């Protein structure tokens, strides 16, 4: 029983976060000292603008506007993108952009973890020795280069000079499996370099601390090999910070890959945000930010559930709290 | 009688930013098969480092170990880590001081217990699990089957210590290092654990090195006692002889610092004034001299050697209790 009420409480907290975020964004939009209807329909007639104001609630106060937007949003109506020729549904755009960003995020995450975990384990095991110094210094160097610079360097060298990989666009895997991955390699590399450095560092620090624990000496005294001790006894208790950080960065990767998605023109959610800002599509911006916030919150929940499996102590502690 | 472990001139030091920290200095010990030896000394006297170094469990780039340790005819100090590892569990095992920190917090008791059985004895998963349950029965843990599925944080200190003992004896070691096995426990549990260790030693025909700061624990549980101070053995005798007449002022002071039931209440506990000498810069003379109530001029300038009475009682003192050498 305690468990159920704990999770209900947790869900309620997350809902409140969502409401606060979307309300904040809504208020910010209304603070812009221009007439939003004019911005959205710069060439339309005054009567068309009046219809638009009534349709999305711009004729009402900020709170009523927010409530109307929220009502539409939960029913799946994310608003429209307005341009001179007519309108497009934000939801159609997101339906195309979302899977792209999700895949980009998943590839990036899997790649970053697959590289960072062995590196972190090695550099903790060989802390202060040559392997550790090489790993740490290399990662430090790479992580101090911003991801857009890495993206541009990759495009110039791998894309243009060597012409190994396409530099632009996105191909769905139903259109061609190999092409799909070819288009993803460079964006994934550009996005994961910083993550790899962060993950390796987190894991290294936690593992070095865990290696000093009595239970590691105890495991050694049972006659276990170093490899077994590292993976079975040290990695798991040291991995909670790593996985928490990974899960939290997922939300950021979905909406936050704005620069990378724009450079490589993959048309994901990040690109939609970029387009909404530069085209002053404020309703689209508001709904897209809300979707990203929703994912952020969901990944948070996943972290909470998963950490209970990684470290059983947190399971009971939470219930008791 | 055969010797299960022989330690010769064991020195352990740690390279620290301030200089070499000499934790263990020139320790010689013989452990006869089937016997139990107590290593006694206050915190920082080097007893834990000594026992871990003897087993080869000290790791790190700053550790310097010299001397020889021979276990069951094999010179551990000349073997590779893999070879030493092959003596763990089935040959040597260790019970750690703090049952709160020596069990892996994120793994179930069952997996921690059966791991050694599977790796060292090659048992199948099923056989290891069945044996684990037997081991928990052996250390008198009620409802052993359920215990296998629990995590350490769900257990009391006494139960964890029993689990740790079960892990240590899982592969029937010939030599068990028990490093302060009862220090973290309250007195009633302490008596039960010591009783349990006595039973297990008989059942498994195991030799034991019992490391403790408590002369009271040593009294009924060991055949001989080595008293350590500042990294050195300062007195060594059979337990009977030691309690019949200790020669080293430090041992006497250690005994006097144990509170007694018949002491009038309100009486101050006797303590050994002062502190252990700086392990990096120990100076000349007897290490205990600054704290010794019988100290004389010679004690400050010349380091006493470990010398023997005619009956084999060893002590490191210029002016031993009970008179002339």
Interface residues (C-beta under 8 A of the other chain):
Chain A: X128 X129 X213 X214 X215 X217 X218 X219 X220 X221 X222 X223 X224 X225 X228 X232 X233 X236 X237 X310 X311 X312 X313 X316
Chain B: X52 X55 X57 X59 X61 X85 X86 X87 X88 X89 X90 X92 X93 X94 X96 X97 X98 X101 X102 X103 X104 X105 X106 X107 X115 X116 X119 X120 X151 X153 X154 X164 X167 X168 X170 X171
